[in-house]
Amino acid sequence: MVGIFDLWLPILLAAVFVFIASSIIHMFLPYHRSDYGGVPDEDGLMDALRGFNIPPGDYVVPRAGSPEVMKSEEFKEKAKKGPVLFMTVFPPGDPFAMGGQLAQWFVYCVLVGIFAAYIAGRALEPGAEHYRAVFRLAGCTAFVGYSLAHMQRSIWYKQAWSTTAKNMFDGLIYGLLTGGTFGWLWPDM
């Protein structure tokens, strides 16, 4: 068994490698550019919504609020008439000032690394001969941490499965980087 504190270096380095890889993927590679589509008359829609002064948060339209309301004819008619929306409202300002989000992403990468360290550390002993086993356990754990929850967005919120597949592919890259880092830096004794 290898303790989490003995794996602090691969935890942090894997987080750094994943952070760099995700930056490259999202800044320089084009395959995520089609994840979100535009709406017709964007300016008109923004002008119309601005008048409602909607506070930042997550919303669904129409909103039933209870199973009884969801069964009502009035609600069914609203949903049939549309539009049906699941939306997140950000505060006004620069939505692309991402310092806080990037910091949270790095902390998340460290957290995934901690879980990968815990699982691999409980299953394996120290020793360099364990590279492939460490790679499999840490990499698979990291893949799960970075990827599987994306499927919920397609299942429940109708996110395009192609977007989910791209996000899961990113998670595979992150898992491979994490597994490789742990295998490389696994303690010998």
Secondary structure, DSSP 8 states (H G I E B T S, - for coil): ---GGGGHHHHHHHHHHHHHHHHHHHHH-GGGTTSS---TTHHHHHHHHHTT---SEEEEES---SHHHHHSHHHHHHHHHS--EEEEE--SS-TT--HHHHHHHHHHHHHHHHHHHHHHHHH--S-GGGHHHHHHHHHHHHHHHHHTTHHHHHHHH---HHHHHHHHHHHHHHHHHHHHHHHHH----
